[in-house]
Structures are given as structure tokens and as C-alpha cells.
Amino acid sequence: MTRKPPSEGRRRLPRILICAACALALAAGAAQARLLVPMDLTQTDHLKSYGVAYHALEQGQNVEWLLNYRGGSFLLEDTPENRRYAVLEGVRSEVTDGGAEAQIYAQIEAENMEVILLEKAPRVAVYVPPLAEPWDDAVMLALDYAAIPYDRIYDREVHAGRLGEYDWLHLHHEDFTGQYGKFYAGFRHADWYRQRQELLEGRAREAGYAKVWQHKHATAERIRDYVARGGFLFAMCSGTDTFDIALAAGEADIVDRVYDGDPASPRAQQQLDFSHSLAFENFTLEMNPFVYEHSNIDMSDYSRLRGPEADYFVLFEFSAKEDPVPTMLTQCHVNMIDGFMGQTTSYNRETLKPSTLILAEVPGTDEVKYVHGNLGKGTFTFYGGHDPEDYEHRVGDPPTRLELHKNSPGYRLILNNVLFPAAQKQERKT
């Protein structure tokens, strides 16, 4: 089923970029051979394939992303360096001559496919606390495995105005409400919990804020401004709903005294301003510190752990020519993906803003797994769950070894987002 886009409220790629790719395609018959990186079931390492494409962009080359063609394949220049890098990374590639390319472009023109020109390697940052290990976040795992470089930043860098240096920002599974992940009931005596609390309280005082929640809410506002100026925001797990809760709360105290020494505002729920949030609205806060939940946005059900195959979700199919942005974000070699839990596992459909686009859902339920939207000149994409290859991730679990999951569909969705900014040229304000 092809999902048609709504007539308004959706950003499309500038046609000049698509037309530029088409112009290259028309000259294919006379062009020299190029290197096709297939992304269907023949690919030996889907995840490192994104790194191969990124590496070509770093070399100053253009890359064509063939949406819906063999799982969203990449077409690169056939250079000795590109061949060598693909072989070293264990990525399958095919050399195509002009005749083969002409057949590819003819198929793309005739079917629900599109050619997207990628022109520049995005500058990537991950918002992550200094105490966090790289393996505690699926996005850092994916970036490291695919050899895509990134900088680690945190509140200091955000408040210092550093976000303008980056095209793409990922939010580690942070709690932007200032409630330390709502781990109080189970882990308040654990060393790691106390260390995190001391760090965040110290960073808040250093930045001039009396409370951690005030500091985090201010950080969320600055990230929101970054998106509005043209930034690309991606987040998973609790970095999604707590971000929107913090934006809606603004200067309202929504945290219990166990977190900041005084009670929450008695009108905290009424003080929420949903015009400030990105994806969600009309949600109800869960302010009890002994309940492991922030609001009714999240639909995690820890009493019903059925396993990844039973908890699968389904990607929507979009019109590649009419709406290439969500088509890029949903490129995969399968359309049914094994489910995985997280502190924020999935989203309540009833809390989505009308402007929020659903990219994937759990069939027959109100659970939405993957959403996208626009703010000003930029975009945001939220992905529920903690780790696509760790169904029931728990505190202290060993790191996921991506060399054992080279063809992970769930991880592919993360890496689609990393390359997404390469398809758009935007003026950026620092």
C-alpha cells in the first residue's frame, strides 16, 4: 500500500536536487562505469554500506540514493578508493556500465522509485552525558560501526551556541524533564544514579540554574531553536517524549520534591503549552516518582513481553516521486521489523499532533513507532525503543555487537536519518 502525503504541512526536497540527479541519469549511457551498492537481501553488510556512501561524500564525490530500488541502493563513482573501501568494510558492490545504468533509471522512472542526489557529508553531533558509554546508545553504536564520524556534545556546548556547527543532532536517551530517567524507585541508592544526579546538579549550578529541570528545559528550548533554523533532529527512547514534555512545560515545575527539594506546581498539568512541543499534544503527565513513566505519550507495556517477532511494527510505503523525504527515512530491505522495548517504546496515536507524520506503526493498535515532522526550516524524527537488536534492554546489559547484526532492519532506520541531511542544501544560522 502506498501512503499518499497530505496536501499541506510537509516539506519536500527541492526539485532542483532531484532534477540534478535526473540529469546525471540521462547521461548514463555515455558515462563511465559506476559502483552500485545494493541494499536488498543480497547485501552482505547493510549497516556498513551507509559508511561507504558517507566515505564517498567525504571525498567530495556525489552519491545517488536510489529510493525503493533494490532496498534503497547507492550509486557511487567507480574509483579504486571506493572499491577498496567497500571491500575492506565487507560491503557488496557491483560495477555497472552505461547500459546497465540506463536500465536502472528506466525502471526508476516507471515505478514508485526516485533518484536523490547526496552532495555533502553531514556534520554529526550526539547530545550525550560525559558519563555515558558509547555502547549505551544505539545511534552511537551504529555510527561507530559504520565509521561515520561524530562529536559528543552536552549542555555546555548547547548553551555556548555550538549547535550551529552541525547539520544533524541526535539526542541520547536523556530525561529532559529533570527526573533522572524516573529511576528513583529502583535505583536511587545505586552508585551510577548518584553520580548522574551529582553531575547534573553541578552542571545546572555552573550554568546559573537553581534546579536541574530548569537547566534541561532551557537546553530543550535551544535545541528547538536549532531545528527551527534548519537543523535535523533525531531522537530515540526517552529522548523523544521527555524532550516534548520539557518544551511544553517551559518554566513550570513538573517534578516531585525527591528530585529538586520542593513539590511540583499544583497546576503543572494546566500550565503545559502544547504550542511549544514538536510532535505531541494533549498528553497527561505522570508525576508520581515511584511510577516508571513520564506521561501517557509512551505505550510501553512491561507486563506483556511477547518477544521481538510478536511485537513487530510495519513501515508505511510512500510515493517516492511525490514525497521523497519520508521515503528516504523508511528505506529498508523489509517492511516488517522486529519490535524492541525501551523506557519509551512507542507513542500513543491520540497524543500526536495532526502535523506529525507516522512512518511506522504496530498494526491493529494505537501504537506508533516512528514519526517525522517539520519545524521552521528544520525537521525532527522520533523513533521509539532503546536498541533495535536488544528486545528487553535493562540497566547493565552487555553492549550489542553489531558485527552480529550486519543486516539489521531496525538499525537501518537510524542510518537513513544520518544521510538524510546530505540531500538538502540549506543556509544555516549559527
N, C-alpha and C positions, 0 to 999 in steps of 0.2 A: 504494500500500500504506500503510495506517495503522499506525503503530508504537504498540502499547499500552504504557503505562507499567508498571514493576514495582510490586508492591503495597506495597513499603516503601522508605524511604530517599529519597523525593522530596518536595521542597517544592511545595505548590500555593498559588496565590493565595488569600487569604482570601475565602470565598464572599460575605462582605458587600460586597466591592468589585464582584464580578460581579453580584450581585443588585441593587446600586445602579444599575449600568448597565442592567440589565433593566427596572428600574422606570422609568428615563428612557425606555426604548424603548416601554413600554406606553402612555406618554403622548404618543407621537409624533404621533398623529392630530390632537391638539389643539394641538400645538406650532407655533411659528413656523418658517419655513424655516431650514434649516441648510446648511452648506457641506461638501460631500463632496470629499475629496482622494483620487481613485482611485489605486491603486498597482499596477494591472495594466499591460498593454502600451500603454494609451492615455496613460499619464503622460509628460509632456514632460521632467520632471526628478525622478527618484525621490529623489536624494540631498538636494536642497533641500526636498523635501516633509517630511522629518524636521525640518528647521529651521522650517518653517511650523507644524508641530504644537508644537514646543518654544516658539516665539514666543507661541502662544496660551496655553500653560501659564504662561509668564512674565507674561502679562496677567491672571493669576488665573482663567482660564477652565478648565473641564473639557474634556477631549478624549476621544472614544471611539475606541478602536482596534478595528476590525472584523476580527478574525483570520480569515484564509482567504477573506474577502470581497473579490473583485477584487484579489487580491495583498496583502491586509492594509491596507485603506484606512483613512483617518482621517475622523472626522466632527466638525466644529467649529461653533461659533456663527457664524451668518451676520451678521457685523458689517462695517461699512465698512473697519475696520482690517485684519481678516483677509482681506477681498477684495483690498485694496490691497497687502498684504504678499505674498500669493500671486502677484499679477500682477508685482510688482517682482522677485520671485525666479524668475519664469519657470515657475511651478508650475501645472499644470492643475487646476482645481477646477470643481465642478458644484453649482448651487443645487438643493436638494431640498425639496419641500413635505411636508406631513404624510402625504399618501397615498403618495408615493414612499418615505418612511421606513418606513411600515408594511410595504410590500412587502419592503424590505431586511431588516427584523427578522424577518419571516415566513420568508424564505429562510435567514437565520442560524439560526433555531430549528429548521428542518427538516433542515439539512445539517451537515457537520463544520465548523462555524464558531462563533465566540463573540464577545461584546461585552465589551471590557475598558475600564474607566474609568481614565483617566490624570488625576491630580489635582494634581500639583505638579512644577514643573520641577526635575529632579535637579541637585544641585551637583556639578560635574565637576572632577576633577583628573587630570593626566597626570604620572606619575613619569618624569622625563626629565632627562638631564645638561645643565648650562648651556651646554656647547659644541655641543649638537645643534641642527641647523637644523630648523624646523618641517616641511620637506618630506622629512626623512629618516624619517618615521614615518607610516604610513598612517592611523592614528587622528587624529593632529593635522591631516593633510590633510583628512580627512572632516569633522572638527569645524569647521575654518576655512571649508571650502566651504559647509557647511550653516548657518554663522553661529550655531553653538552655543557659548556662552562656556565657557571652562575656565581653570583656574590651572595653571601649571607648578610642580611641587614636586620635591624631590630628597631626599637622605638627611638633610640638616639638618632639613627640615620634618617628615620622618617621625619622627626621633628626638626632635623637640620636641613631639610629640603632636598635630600638626596634622591628621592623617588624620580625626579625628572631625568635622571641618568639612565633610566631603564625603560624598555618597551613593554616588558612582561613581568608581572609580580605574582608570586604565589604566596598564599597565607598558610603557614604551618597551622596545625590543628590547635590554634590558640583559643583562649577564652577571653574575648574582648569585653565581657561583662564585668571582669574583675573578680570572679568567683573561683579562680584557680581550678577550672575544669569541673567544679562541683564534685571534687573527690574528697570533700571534708568528712563525710560519714565513714568511708572505708580506709582513708589513707592519711588522716590529719597527723598521725604520730610517726609516719614514715619519714626517713631522712630526706628523700627526694622531694617530698611535699614541702617540708620545712625550708629546704634550700631554695625551692622555687618561690615560696612566699617571701623569704628574706630578700631574694634578688629583685622581685617585682616591687616590693615596698621601697627598697633602696633606690631603684631606678625612678620610681614616682617622685620621691623626695628630691632627687637630683634634678628632675625636670621641673620642679616647682609645684607639684601637686600633693595635696594632703592625703589623697586616697588613691589606691591602685585603680579603682574603677574610673575615677576622673581622668587619669593618665591614659587608660585604654580607650575610653570613649573619645578622647582628643586624638589619639592615634587613628582610630577608625575614621574620624572626620577628615583627617589629612589624606588618608588612603582614598576616601571617597572623592576628594578634590582631584587626586591624581587620575582617577578614572575619568572624571568629567573633562579633564584637559586632554584626554586622548590615550590614557593608559589601558593596558589589557590586564584584567584581574582574574586570577584563577584561585579557587579555594576548595578544600575538601573537609569532610568531617565537621567538627565544631567550629572550624574557621569560617564556616558559611553562615549558620543561623545566629551564632553569637555576634558576628560582625553586624548583621542587620538589627539585632536586638539593641546593641550598643548605639547604633545610629538613631534608632527610633527613640531610645531613652534620653539621649543628649545629656543634659545637666541633671536629670532626675536620678535620685539614689534608689536603685532597684535591688540592692544586695543586703543580706541579713547582717546582724551585728557580729556574727562569728568571722566575717571577712574584714570588716572595717571598724568595728567597735561601737557602732551605733545602728539603730534599726533603719530599715528601708522606709522610704516615704510612704505614708498611709494611702496616698493616691498614685502610687507608682504606675499601676496599670492605666489609669486615666491620663497620665502625663505622657504616654507614648505618642510620638508624632510619626505616623507611618509615611508621611510625605518625604522623610529623610532616608528611609530604608531603600534598598535596591530591589530585592526580589520578593519580599514577603510583606504582608499587611494583615491587620485584624487578628493577630495572634494573641494568645493568652500566656502570661508569664507563669512559670513555676518557681516560686521564691523560697520554698522550703529547702534549707541547706542539706537535709537528710534525704532528699529525692534527687536521684541522679538524672536530672533533666532540666533544661532551661526554659522550655515553652512547649506549646503544642505544635510547633512547626515540625519537630522531629517525630518520626513514626517508628523509632526503634522499639522492638518487642523482644526483650531478652528472655521472656518466658517461652518463646516459640522459636527455638533454634532448630530449623529443619535441615540445614546444610546448604552449601552454595548452589547445587543444581536445583534444589526445590525452591530456593529464593531468587531465582533468576529474574533479570529485567530485560526489557526489549527496547532496542533503538528505533526511533522513528526514521523513516526514509523521506528525504526532502527532494524537491525539484532542484537538481544541480545547476541548471542554467538560470532559473529564476531566483534561487535563494542559495548561493554558494556558501555563505557563512555557516549556517547550521549543517550543511552537507560536509564541510571540512571537519567540523567538530565531531561528527558521527562516523567518520571513515573507519571501517573495520572489515575484517575478513569473515565475521559472523554478525548476525543481528540479535542473537540471544546470548546474554552474558551472565555467567555465574554471579550470584549475589555475594555480598560481603557486608559485615556489620561494622559499626563504629559508634562513637558516642553520639554522632548524628548520622544515622544510617540512610534515611530517606526523608522526603518532605511531604507534608500534608497538602494535598492539592487545594484544599479550601483556603489555605493561607497564602497562596501565590497571588501576586498582583496580576491583573489582566495583561499587562505588557510583558510578563515573564514567559519566555518560550520554553516549552517542555521538549527536551531532547530524548529522554528515555523514561520509561515508567514500568511499574510492576503490573502486569495485565490483571484486570478484574478487581483492582483495588484502588484506593485513593493515594497510593504511594507513588511519588515521583522521585526518580533517582538522579536526574541530570538536567540542569536548566541553564538558560542563557538569556542575557538581556543587554540593553544599551543604557548608557548614562552620558549625556553630553556627547563628546567626541569619542568616548571610550566604550568598552564593553566589560561585562563580568560573566563568568561561568562558574557555577557551583555544582559539585559532584559529591553525592552522599557516600558515606562509608570511609573507613580508615585505610585499608590495604586490599587491593583487588585480588591478591593471592593469599590472604590470611583471613579466612572467613570470620573467625571469632577472635579478633585481636585483643589480647589482655596486656595489662601493665607488666612489663618484664619479659614478655615473649621474645624469643630469639629473632634476629633480623631475617627478612625474606631474602632468599638468594635468587636474584633474577636470572642467573645463568640456568636455573632450573625451570624458568618460565619465559623463555625467549619469545614465545608467540602469544603472550597473554593479551586477550582482547580488552580486559579491564584496564591494563596499563597503557594500551594503545590510545585510549581516550585522553589520558593525561598528555601524551606526547603530541597528539593532534593539536592541543591547545598551545604547546610551545612553539610550533611552526606557524600557527595562525597569524601572528603579527607580521610575519615576513611577507604576507600577501597584501599588505596595506601600507601606503605612504601617507604619513600624517605630519603636520607641523607640530612640534612639541614645545610646550612651555615648561621652563624649569621652575 
